[in-house]
């Protein structure tokens, strides 16, 4: 993640990811039954959706407060690819 990425960019990227995961989850949930792999995928999708929703909530609160600055530690937390597994 680039340090120059704005909070709005982070929020929008998280929102897009969340929506993409939701579409896949809905597609799986429409099936009459799920394989073991699909059941595992549903669990992973739900966790990832929650991760991105948390980002949206945190950034949304910061935007509402009008806080424009980012600390390096916050940047690492918000978009660390290892946390998305």
N, C-alpha and C positions, 0 to 999 in steps of 0.2 A: 504494500500500500504506500502510496506517495504521501509525504507529509503535507503537500500542497492541496490535497483533496479536501474539499469543504465539507462541512457537516451536512449540508443539503445533498451533496453527492453521495456521501456515505448512507444517508437515510434512503435516498432513492435507489441505490444499489441493493441495500438490504430489503427494501420493499419489493423490488423486482425478483430477487432470489426467493423471498417468502411466497410470492404469488406463483412462481414457477413450481416450487415444491408443493404448494396447495393443489395445483392442477394435476400433478402426477399422483398425489395422494387420492384425490377424488376419482381419478381414472381407476386406480386400484380398488377403491372401495365400492365401485359400481359392479365389480365382478361378483358372480354368485359364490365363488369360493377362491381362496388364495393358496398358493403353494407355500411351502416352508420358506423358500427364498423371498417370496412376495410378502409374507408376514414379517420377515426380518426387515425388508425394505420399508414397510409401513412404519415400523418402530424407528428406523433411522430417519425417515422423512419427518416424522413428528418431532424428533429431537432437533433436527436442523431447522425446522420451521420455528421452534421455540427460540433457538439461538438468534435467528434473524429478527424475530419479534422483539427479543430483549434489546438488540441493537437499536431497532426503530424506537423503542420506548425510551431508552437512555438518550439517544441523540435528539429525539423530540422534546424531551425535558430540557436539554441544554439549549435547544433553539428557542423554546418558550421563555427561558430565562434571559435570552439574549447574549449568552456566553459564546463569544466567537473564537476564543483561543483554545488550542489543543495542547495538552501536555503529551510528551513523547510516550509516557506510560499508557495513556488512554488510547493512543493510536495503536499500540501493539495489542492491547486487549480487544479493541473493537474489530480488528480485521486480521486476526491471526489464523491462517489457514489450518493449523493443527487443531484448533478448537472446533472446526466444522465437521470433524469425523463422527 
